[in-house]
Amino acid sequence: MRTGFIGLLCAAAALAEIHHNPGSTSPLPYQKYIHAVSEADSPVQQTYIKAKDGLYIAAAIRKPKGDGRYPAIIIFHGAPGGRGMEQLVGWSRGDTGGPVWERFLQEGYVVAVSDYRGGNMSLTSAPSANGMITSIDDGLAVIDYVKSLPYVDPNCLNLYGVSLGGNLVMYLVSRVAVNAAIVGAPATLWFLGITMPPGAPGPDRFKDLKPDPEISRKNIEPIRTPVLILVGTADGLLPVATLLHDALAAAGKRVRMEVYEHGYHDFCLGPQGQKRPDLTQGEALFDSALDALEKSVLFVKRKLE
C-alpha cells in the first residue's frame, strides 16, 4: 500500500511544476517585435458576438493567410471589461508594443482578442446565484462562435487570459475542455473563493489569503485542460497565482507555473497602452516577457519540456 501511495504522489508531482526564471528590468526595443504580419495578408475582422442575454461582445479576429482549418487562441484582457473595439483592434495589431497577439498569428493560429462585459466585478466575475448574466456567459459565447468559424479547427482551441481575464479563463476551462489554457497573473479570487478583507490596500493585500475549499473543489474538479501560469515576483498577485497552482496540483490537474524575477503585473503581454503609475518606467517589454511568450507557444503545441 505504501508503495502505491508513493507512486500516486510521484504521478501528481509529475503533473505540476513550478519553475523560477531570471528577468531583467532593462526595457527592450519593442518595435522589432510588432507589426510583423501585414494586414494585407491578415486583415482584422471586427466582430460582434451575441451573448446569452442579447448583448453583443466585441472581438478582433485575425487568421493566417490561406485556406484551411487552423488552431485558434482566444485572448481575454484584464480588468475592466468593456474595453471596446478600438482597443481590441490595436492589441491584435500589436500597436501598443505587445508582441503576443501577432506572434501566435505568425505561428499559424487564428487569434481572437475578445472583450467581456464590464460593470461590478464582484457580480460579473463569478456565476450568478439569481440568473444574472456574467462575463462567464460572454466567454462561453465567444468560444462557441470561434469554434464555429469555417477556418478554425474546433478540436485545437486554446485560451489565454491575463489578470481578471485569467479568472475568466479558469471558469471557462471548468466548463469546456480545450487544448490548453494560459493565465498570466491570474486574479482568480472568485474562482478560488477568496474573500478580500475590508480595507486591505497596498501591494501586500493578497498575502496570507486562503481559498474557500468547497468553492475551489467545485470549480477545479471538472477541469481537463492543461494550465500554464505566468507571473512575476514584482506582482502582488503572486500569492494568488501560487494558491491556484497548488489547488490544481492537489486535485491532480496538469499545471505548470513559470515565475519571473522582476516581472510586473501582466508583464507577459508586454506594453498594452495602459497608464501604469505603479511602474516607475511605465509598461515595458522585458526579456522575461519574450521568454514567457516562447514558453506559451510551446505549451499550446504540447512541446514545453
N, C-alpha and C positions, 0 to 999 in steps of 0.2 A: 504493500500500500504506500509506504514512504517513497519508494522508487517512482511509483506512478504519480504521486503528488509533486515530486520534484520535477518530473517530466512536464507536467502541466504548467508549473511555474516557468520553466525554461521556454516552453512554447509561447506563453503570454509575453515574456520578455522579448522574444524574437519579433513580436508584432508591434512593439512600442520602443522607440529610441529617442533620446534627446542628444542633440549634437551642438556643441559650443564652437562658434566661429569668431575669428578676429574681425575687426572692422575699423576703418579709418574715419576721421571726421573731416578729411580734406575733400571738398566738393570736386566732382569730376565735370568736365565739359559735356553737358548732355546733348548738345546739338548733333553730335555724330551718331547718336542712337535713335533719333526721332525722324519723322517724315521719311521713313525707309521704304514705304510702299506707296507707289503712285496711285492717286485717286482715279487716274485713267484706267488702271488695272483693277482697282478695288474701291469703287465709289462707296461713300457712306449712305446706307439706306436708313432714312429717318422713319421710324416705325412706331406706331401706337397700338398697344396690345390691350384688348378689352379684359378687364379684371372681373371678378365674380359679381361685383355689385354694379357693373357698368362703367366704372371709372376707367379711363384709358391711361396705361402706363407707357411712358416714353422709353424707347430703346434705340440705340445707334448700332447698326449691324454692318459688318464688312465681311466679305467672303474672299477666299483666294481666287485668282484668275483661273478661268477654265470651267469645264463642266465636270459633273460627277458629284458624289456624296463625300463630304468632308467631316472630320471630327469637329466638335464645337466646344467653345468655352463661354460661359456667361459670367460676366464680372459685375458684382454689386459693390458700389461705393460705400463709404462711411456716412455717418450722420451729417446733416439731416437728410431725410428722404425728400423727394420732390425737387430735385435739382433742375430739372427741365432739359429740353432737347439740346439747347445750345451748348451746355456744359458737357453733355454726353458725347456730342459730335466732336468737340475739342479733344476730349480724352481719347476717343477712338483714333484720332489722327496723331496723337502724341503732341498736340500743340502746347501743352503745359510743361513739357520736358520729361515726362514719364515714358519709359520705353516698353512697358509691359504689354500694352494693348497691341501695338504693332508687331512685337516680337512673336506673339502667338500667331498672328496673321502670317508672318514670314514662315513660320513652321508648318503652315498648311491647315490652320484651324479657322473656322468661322468664329468671329469674335463679336459677341453681343454685349454691349455696355448698357446695363439696364438700370433704370430708376426703380423706385418703390414709393409708396405714399408717405407723406410727411405727417406732421401733427404730433400729438403727445406720444413720445417714445414709449412711455410706460404702458400705453394702451395698444400701440401698434406693433410692438416688438415681441409679443408672445401671443399664443392662441387666446381667443376671447371666450369667456365663460357665458356671455349673453348673446352670442351670434354676431358680434361686430366683425366686420371685415378688417383684416390686418395686412401688414406687409408680407406675411407668410402666404396669404392667398394670392397676393400680387406675384410673388416669386414662383408659385406653382403655375400661375397663368403664363408667365414668361417661359418657363420650362416647356410647357405643352406647346406653346407657339413655336419655339426654336426647334423642338423635335419634329414638328410637322413641316418644316421648310424642305422643299424638294432637294436642296443641295446639302442637307445635313444628314449625317449618319446617326440615327436616333440611338444606336447602341454604343456610341462613343461621345457622350455628353459629359462635360466637366464643369465644375462650379468654382468660382474664386470670389471671396468676399473679404473686405477689409473693415476692421472696427465694427460698427453696427452691422455692416454687410456680412461680417463673419458670423454674427449671431444669427442673421437670417439664413445663411448657408447651412449652418448646423441644424436649424429647424427643417430646412428643405431635405437634407440627406436623411433626416429622421423619418421622412415620409416617402421619399423617392430614391431608389438606388441609382447612382450614376457611376461613371468610370472612375472619377477621382474628385476630391474636393480640397481646395487650398484656402486657408483662412489666415489672414495677416492681422496681427494684433487684435485677435477676436474679442469683442466686447460681449462675451457670452453670459452676461449677468442674468438675463431672463432664461436662457436655455438651461443654465445650471441651477436656477432658482436662488440666486444670490441676492440678498436684501442689503442695500446700502444703508448704513446707519445715518440718521438725520444729521445734517451739518457736518459732513465729512469732506472738507475741502483739501486741496493740496495734492502734490504728486504721490503721496503715500496713502491715499484714501482707499486703495484697493488691497492694502496689506492686511493679512490676518482675517480676510473674509472666508466664509465657509459656504459651500453649495448646500442646497436642500437635497438630502439623499433621495427622497422619493421623486421629486421633480427630475433630478438628474437621471435616475434609473429609468423613469418612464420615457424620457427623451432619447437616451443613449441606446436602450435595448434594441430598437428596430434597425439601427444603423448597419448597413452592409457595404459602405463605401470607404475606401482608404482615405485618410485625412492627413494633410501636411499643414503644420502650424508654423508660421513665420513670426518672429517677434524680436525686438531689440532690448538691450539691457537698459537703455535710457527711456524706456516706455513704462509708464505707471501701470499699464495693463499686463505686464509680465506675470505677476502673481495669478491673474485670472487665466492667462494662457496656460500656465503650469497646472492650474486646477483642472482645466479642460483636458489637457494631455493625460493627467493622472486618472481622471474619471474614465476616459476612453480606454486607457490601458487596463485599469482594474476590471473593466467589463469585457476584456479580451478583444477589443476592436483594433484594427490595424491603424496605427497612428505614429507619426514621426514629427518631432519638433526641432526646428533649427533656430538657435538663439545667436544673435549677432551683437558683438560689442559695439556700444555707442549708437545702436540703431534707435532712432526716434520713433514716435508713434506713427504707424503706417509708412515707415521708410521704404518698405518693399515695393511700393508703386512709384517711388521717386517723386519729383515735383508734380503736384496736382493743381497748381494755380491757386492755392488757398493762402489766406493771411494767417501766419503762424507766429503770434507774439511769444509763444512758449519756446521758440527756437531762436537762438542768438543770431544765426546766419540765415534764418528762414528755411523754407524747404530746399533741399539739395539732393543731388544724385550722388550716393556714396558707392564705394566698391562693394559694400555689403548688399546693396540693392541689386547690383548686377549678378552677384553670386546667388542670391535668393532667386533671381529670375532663372538662372541656369538650372538650379535645382527644381524649380517649379515645372519647367519644360520637361525635364527628365521624369519628374513624378507623374505627370499626366500620361507620359508614354510608358509608364511602368518600368523605367530604366534607372531609377535612383538607387544607388547601392549604399 
